[in-house]
Amino acid sequence: MDFEAYARTAVDVVNSPLADMSDLENLFGSESWQVSEMTERDLVILKRAQKKLREVFAHGSAGHDNEAVEGLNALLVAYPVQPRISGHDRNDWHMHVTGRGASVSAEYIAGAVWGLAVWLCQYGSPRFGLCADERCGNVYLDTSSNCCRRFCSERCATRSHVAAHRARKKAAVMA
């Protein structure tokens, strides 16, 4: 079971705009089975879960482990998981973590929360991150070897470093 992939699902949920059904389709992937079954209710459920997951990332990245764990435990209760064997033929059997909920979103969130909970137990909350670029607001999982990641992407890191360089250059000229 690829728990990191499930944890990355939590990142995708938090970083998705979720303004309308097309955003939900982008989150699930246009070729996924969820798209044919999703409803407006799924969008509402995912927005609510998105807020709670963002709080978990904020607590984790701030070093508030107890609050991060409490948030994840509450989400685990709200979106209980049920393991399921899946595959397309007898050589492709593998495990999935699914939700016991009746909605597409509940199943999606259950996997995301389970993955994030396993991530927290395995790596600790210092591996949760909020992008250091104040204009961004995205979250990420720190997979660096020395727990030093500060940005959600190379794009944000470059943008932030260029802005800081320009600000220093401007300050030097003004001095």
Secondary structure, 3 states (H helix, E strand, C coil): CCHHHHHHHHHHHHHCCCCCHHHHHHHHCCCCHHHHHCCHHHHHHHHHHHHHHHHHHHHHHCCCHHHHHHHHHHHHHHCCEEEEEECCCCCCCEEEEEECCCCHHHHHHHHHHHHHHHHHHHHCHHHEEECCCCCCCCEEECCCCCCCCCCCCHHHHHHHHHHHHHHHHHHHHHC
